[in-house]
Amino acid sequence: MRVLLDGTELTGAGTTLGSAIAAVRRAAGDRFVIEATADGAAIVAEHFATPPERDPYAAEVHFRTADPASLVRETLAEAADRVSALRAIQSEAARAVHAGRLGETLRDIGVVLEGWSTVRRALELALASGLVNAPQPGSGEDVESVVQGLVERLSELKRAIGVQDWSGLGDVLAYDLDEEAGRWSKWLVEMSRTIP
């Protein structure tokens, strides 16, 4: 089985996925594996946790890596861009609520909820990397309180929908989540600047 790391063939990597993973770990050093394919198809996550004993695993296995600092910086920058996009969607959804266009608003809210979930995952991954020194967001708040503030505002959004409080929904979108978007956008950019 051919095992390639960033386009370079690794010798002595074995013929099982487990042996290939071990060889890649040794060769990659502190770089993060960001993509893995076997015969052109993505390797499923379960195979990393418990590599099958199939021998050979595939004819050819490719691993692609990235520099951790670059990857985390890029992840935070993409998250900040996502927040800017969310801010615009939230604003339009608030206008739609106030104009009585609820069907349009409910579609946008799905995008908003998924977007904030993606941003939160990006933050968690960045913090878990150990490369980020999380700046204090301001006003003496720590990371947990900022995340909790977002969770509370998103919970209020869901509550307003559940009880059909359309005025409250419009306010959460127009004011509360707009404030969160401003805070998170600045915070994510500041955090990306702490990466060596």
CORWOFEN-V249249 format. One record per residue. SS is DSSP state (alpha for helix, beta for strand, coil for the rest). PHI is phi in degrees with one decimal (none if undefined). PSI is psi in degrees with one decimal (none if undefined). Layout:
SS PHI PSI
SS PHI PSI
//
This chain:
coil none 131.7
beta -84.8 131.9
beta -119.7 121.7
beta -118.0 133.7
beta -117.1 113.8
coil 52.0 40.1
coil 86.6 -5.7
beta -106.8 129.2
beta -72.1 134.9
coil -95.7 128.7
coil -89.7 148.1
coil 69.8 27.7
coil -87.8 -2.2
coil 80.8 -173.7
coil -123.6 1.9
coil -106.1 161.8
alpha -64.7 -38.7
alpha -58.8 -44.1
alpha -69.4 -35.6
alpha -65.2 -42.9
alpha -61.9 -43.9
alpha -61.4 -42.4
alpha -65.9 -39.4
alpha -66.5 -41.3
alpha -58.8 -43.3
alpha -65.3 -44.2
alpha -77.5 -30.2
alpha -76.9 -20.7
coil 62.3 -125.8
coil -91.9 5.7
coil -75.0 150.4
beta -92.8 135.0
beta -77.6 122.8
beta -113.0 -9.8
beta -156.4 140.1
beta -144.3 128.2
beta -131.2 151.3
beta -125.2 119.1
coil 50.9 39.6
coil 87.4 -7.8
beta -109.0 144.4
beta -59.4 138.5
coil -79.3 129.2
coil -70.7 146.7
alpha -56.0 -37.4
alpha -59.9 -30.3
alpha -71.8 -22.0
alpha -77.1 -39.6
alpha -68.2 -43.7
coil -136.5 88.7
coil -62.7 132.4
coil -67.1 154.5
coil -85.2 2.0
coil -49.8 129.8
coil -133.1 109.2
coil -82.2 153.8
coil -66.6 -41.4
coil -160.3 171.6
coil -73.8 -37.3
beta -147.5 133.1
beta -123.6 129.4
beta -115.7 135.1
beta -122.1 135.6
beta -119.1 135.7
beta -119.5 168.5
beta -142.5 152.8
coil -65.7 128.1
alpha -56.6 -45.4
alpha -63.5 -43.6
alpha -63.2 -41.8
alpha -63.6 -44.4
alpha -67.9 -42.2
alpha -58.0 -46.0
alpha -64.6 -40.5
alpha -61.3 -44.3
alpha -67.8 -38.5
alpha -64.9 -42.0
alpha -64.5 -37.7
alpha -64.8 -41.3
alpha -63.4 -40.5
alpha -63.1 -40.2
alpha -62.5 -40.9
alpha -62.4 -41.1
alpha -61.1 -42.2
alpha -65.4 -40.2
alpha -62.5 -38.8
alpha -58.9 -43.1
alpha -66.7 -41.8
alpha -64.8 -42.9
alpha -61.0 -42.3
alpha -63.0 -44.9
alpha -65.8 -39.1
alpha -64.0 -39.3
alpha -62.8 -43.5
alpha -62.1 -40.5
alpha -65.1 -40.2
alpha -61.4 -48.6
alpha -65.4 -23.2
coil -91.5 -1.4
coil 83.5 14.7
coil -95.0 73.2
alpha -71.2 -35.7
alpha -59.1 -44.4
alpha -62.4 -41.5
alpha -64.3 -44.2
alpha -64.7 -34.5
alpha -62.8 -45.8
alpha -64.3 -33.9
alpha -65.5 -35.2
alpha -59.7 -42.1
alpha -64.6 -41.5
alpha -63.0 -47.8
alpha -63.1 -44.2
alpha -65.9 -39.2
alpha -62.2 -46.5
alpha -65.3 -34.2
alpha -63.5 -41.6
alpha -63.8 -42.3
alpha -63.6 -43.5
alpha -63.0 -41.8
alpha -62.5 -39.2
alpha -61.9 -42.9
alpha -62.0 -46.1
alpha -61.2 -42.2
alpha -65.4 -41.3
alpha -63.0 -44.9
alpha -66.5 -37.9
alpha -68.2 -21.9
coil -66.8 -21.8
coil 78.5 2.0
coil -94.5 -12.1
coil -105.5 129.3
coil -99.1 101.3
coil -64.3 118.3
coil -70.2 154.0
coil -72.8 124.6
coil -62.2 -13.6
beta 121.2 160.7
coil 56.9 27.2
coil 73.6 11.9
beta -81.5 148.6
coil -108.4 178.1
alpha -55.7 -46.9
alpha -61.2 -39.6
alpha -70.8 -33.4
alpha -68.3 -45.0
alpha -62.6 -43.1
alpha -62.6 -37.2
alpha -60.7 -42.1
alpha -64.5 -45.2
alpha -58.0 -42.8
alpha -64.7 -40.5
alpha -68.6 -39.1
alpha -68.3 -34.7
alpha -64.9 -39.5
alpha -64.8 -38.3
alpha -59.0 -48.8
alpha -64.3 -39.9
alpha -61.6 -45.3
alpha -60.3 -39.3
alpha -66.9 -45.2
alpha -59.2 -37.7
coil -100.2 7.9
coil 55.8 42.2
coil -89.9 82.5
alpha -68.5 -34.6
alpha -65.1 -44.9
alpha -63.3 -38.7
alpha -61.7 -46.0
alpha -60.2 -39.7
alpha -68.0 -41.7
alpha -61.1 -43.9
alpha -67.7 -44.8
alpha -76.4 -32.9
alpha -115.6 -59.5
alpha -63.9 -51.6
alpha -74.2 -24.9
alpha -65.9 -42.7
alpha -61.9 -42.9
alpha -61.5 -43.3
alpha -61.2 -42.6
alpha -62.3 -44.4
alpha -64.5 -48.7
alpha -66.4 -39.4
alpha -59.1 -49.4
alpha -63.1 -42.5
alpha -64.5 -44.1
alpha -63.9 -39.6
alpha -65.1 -45.6
alpha -57.9 -43.3
alpha -64.2 -39.7
alpha -64.2 -26.2
coil -76.6 -12.1
coil -85.7 -7.1
coil -81.0 125.8
coil -64.7 none
//
